[in-house]
């Protein structure tokens, strides 16, 4: 009998009790494992949702910063333009002041007055009888006035240049004002985007912190789940081992019982045959089944006996043949020619 078949009843009962205990523990452990998995999934969901919020807020902050930086770039350009215009205006005003400082008087008024004087002097030259000194004096005065008129012509050019510079300054002042207004407008837009970044940042930090906390909890519960799965796997291994032992015990016990049943049936058959043969040999009355059994048994015994005689004869013949072969093979004893015999 095998080890399982020879197992004591108390050993089998112990295994069955142990199996029931392990199954109960496994069910309890599975329930705990399910609750741990639910908590793990809960924190994973929270973490993923908050990470999604963090990602969205980061994208918003990025977009706001990019727009703010783009506007700040335009502000820098507008400021640079305004600064360049102011520098140009300063140069123009410096030039106007320089031109104005070199002006003698009003070109138009002085020019008209001097031209009238020249006309008067020329009229005297034409209409009056002048002495040589008077003639020389008029000529010299006309020469001085004409020289002055040349200067006045140059002054007029300066006045025209000043007027042109003033027109340019007014246009540049308008451009500088427009650039300044653009700086103010863009600064307000930039500030709006900056305030949005400031507003979003606390929400972003809050979601980050919450996501980190949820991830930490997820990792803790994941460890519990892994430990629970390990324990449950170990229990299932023990359960399968005990179930294997019990199945082996049941299988081998069934095989033993079947073999015992077959042996019992054979013993009963032999007993029936022996009873039938005994009745036939003693001349007792037989049933039909007993008669058939007896006849078959006697016939089988005779066949076995004849077959046994033939086998014995064959064995005897074979042994005789072998003996003869051995004797002929041996032959007469050899004589040693080199042997000396003493009388």
Buried (B, 14 or more C-beta within 10 A) or exposed (E): EEEBBEBEEEEBEEBEEEBEEBBEBBEEBBEBBEBBBEBBEBBBEBBBBBBEBBEEBBEBBEEBBEBBEBBBEBBEBBBEBBEBBBEBBEEBEEBBEEBEEEBEEBBEEBBEEBBEBBEEBEEEBEEEEEEEEEBEEBEEBBEEBEEBBEEBEBBBEBBEEBEEBEEBBEEBBEBBEBBBEBBEBBBEBBEEBBEBBEEBEEBBEBBBEBBBBBBEBBEBBBEBBEEBBEBBEEBBEBBEEBBEBBEBBEEBBEBBEEEEEEEEEEEEEEEBBEBBBEBBEEEEEBEEEBBEBBBEBBEEEEEEEEEEEEEEEEEEEEEEEEEEEEEEEEEEEEEEEEEEEEE
